[in-house]
Amino acid sequence: MGRGETFEEAGVDWTDRTLVVTGEDGPLRALAERHCGSCHQFPQPRLLNRSTWEDAVLPRMAHRLGIYEGERPDSLFESGIGGEVVKAANVFPEEPVIPREEWERIVDYYLEHAPEGTLPEPDSLEVSVGLVQFRLDVPSFRRKPPMTSLLRIGPEGDRVYVGDANPSLSTLNILDATLEEQRAFAVDSPPVSLREKEEGRLCVTLIGSIPPTDAPSGALVRIDPDGGPDGSGTKMTLIDSLQRPVHAAYEDLDGEGREDIVISEFGYRTGRLAWHERRRDGRYRKHVLRSGPGAVRSVVRDFNQDGRPDIMALFGQGKEALYIFYNEGEGHFREEQILEFPPSYGSVYFDVIDFNGDDRPDLLYVNGDNADYTSIMKGYHGVRIFLNQGNNEFEQRVFLPLDGAYKAVPRDFDGDLDIAAIAFFADYQSSLARSFVFLENTGDFTFEALSFKEASIGAWLTLDAGDLDDDGDEDLLLGSYSTIGAGSDFV
């Protein structure tokens, strides 16, 4: 099976929600579905090639079922508190939870039906070089190597916030609209999410550790750039002991007149989505909405028009899915899963926007996180649009394939709704690395894919849009993170 083989040639069919493969029915499939679909969506064998199943995924899944080949569970735990967290969660059972012979039959099923070599791919996205509505500016502010963990344009367009994940000294840098550095603050770990509040005060999410860990070393801090007796700035921890938090959203969720915080703790083998109630004394009380690793991002809005703010959240590890947590008042929420994806999809980003003008919130969804045990090119990575059919039921309308897609920003760049997308895990070996793609709206949910010739100079991890030059148009900022071997500068 060659990389150029199409999904149709490989017996694969795209539906509105996921990948369906025909010709694999039988008792072995039923056995695999029963055990491999109990914690997350059943993964089709053709989602990964045979060597990836055999060498990477199946041995690790065996550990989750208490099946070991010589190892013991203790050898799988990291040292310190992170390992204690995983042990308490019983991620790696001491004893098998299914008979070993059944597991061996499941392994046979996957190895029999998985493709050899590279995966089939959909029709490739034709990308043309040339962005006539944009001019490339390379700022004087740079870090070598670039390790840009955060990029955010302030709401007034007069400030840009840059998080630097240098392991020797993580910083939050404040630039002006011309991208000249004005201030820099040392922080305890890489900044990954930021909100500018009144009078320039900042709420900053610090991930704790970019390498995977379950240690609760992340935090949410408040930085006042002009605070302190000498105006040199102050920093205060609001919430600590977070498991690799990657995003925070802010809203008064319980109607008490105080702003609460929704924090996505991605974690590693464990994690959670929780809302943090702000109490009268200014401290926060945690309320867990959903336990499990992979909480990526949340959006707060009233999704059922009952006057109360609800929470939509994406999980991208293990059970990859989108949920709405409906606000039922007095701090209580009701969970509803609205979309689920296979566990190899690499769900990494979503946004809520009305794409078709029917006053219902639609979804922009991005999958392409390849930083796991399955880092092969996957033809199902890309950008998708799901349209709201009413009652928050969503159907896929658009799929734009993009290897290693990591974030997409929908904006009115030129009078219609276009999409700017980056691919951190792009195919950097191809002749044109599609690490940045501008999807020009040509009407009727069709898009022309454009890029610029210098796109391959960076491994783009971060992206934001805003009006930096005060001309009424949206500009784009891209931030590079060089550790995967591509890119030399921050742009």
DAQUI-V522969 format. One record per backbone hydrogen bond with DSSP energy under -1.0 kcal/mol. NH is the residue of the N-H (numbers start at 1). CO is the residue of the C=O. If there is no record, write none. Layout:
NH,CO  NH,CO
This chain:
5,2  10,6  11,8  12,7  13,20  15,18  20,13  22,11  30,26  31,27  32,28  33,29  34,30  35,31  36,32  37,33  47,44  48,45  50,115  53,49  54,50  55,51  56,52  57,52  58,53  61,57  62,58  63,59  64,60  66,63  67,62  75,72  76,73  84,80  85,81  86,82  87,83  88,84  89,85  90,87  91,86  97,65  103,99  104,100  105,101  106,102  107,103  108,104  109,105  110,106  111,107  112,108  113,109  114,110  121,5  128,449  130,451  134,131  148,480  149,163  150,163  152,161  154,159  157,154  160,175  161,152  162,173  163,150  164,171  165,147  171,164  172,185  173,162  174,183  175,160  176,180  179,176  182,174  183,174  185,172  187,170  192,205  193,205  195,203  197,201  200,197  201,198  202,223  203,195  204,221  205,193  206,219  207,190  209,207  217,215  218,242  219,206  220,239  221,204  222,236  223,202  224,234  227,224  231,228  233,227  234,224  236,222  238,220  239,220  242,218  244,242  246,264  249,262  251,260  253,251  260,251  261,276  262,249  263,274  264,247  265,272  266,244  267,243  268,270  272,265  273,290  274,263  275,287  276,261  277,285  279,283  282,279  285,277  287,275  289,273  290,273  292,271  294,266  296,314  299,312  301,310  303,301  310,301  311,325  312,299  313,323  314,297  315,321  316,294  319,317  320,318  321,315  322,339  323,313  324,336  325,311  326,334  328,332  332,329  334,326  336,324  338,322  339,322  341,320  345,342  348,366  349,366  351,364  353,362  362,353  363,386  364,351  365,384  366,349  367,382  368,346  369,346  372,370  376,374  381,378  382,367  383,400  384,365  385,398  386,363  387,395  389,393  393,390  395,387  397,385  398,385  400,383  402,381  405,402  406,422  407,422  409,420  411,418  413,411  418,411  419,439  420,409  421,437  422,407  423,435  425,404  426,423  428,426  430,427  435,433  437,421  438,450  439,419  440,448  442,446  448,440  450,438  451,128  455,452  457,454  458,455  461,479  462,479  464,477  466,475  468,466  475,466  477,464  479,462  481,459  482,146  485,482  488,457
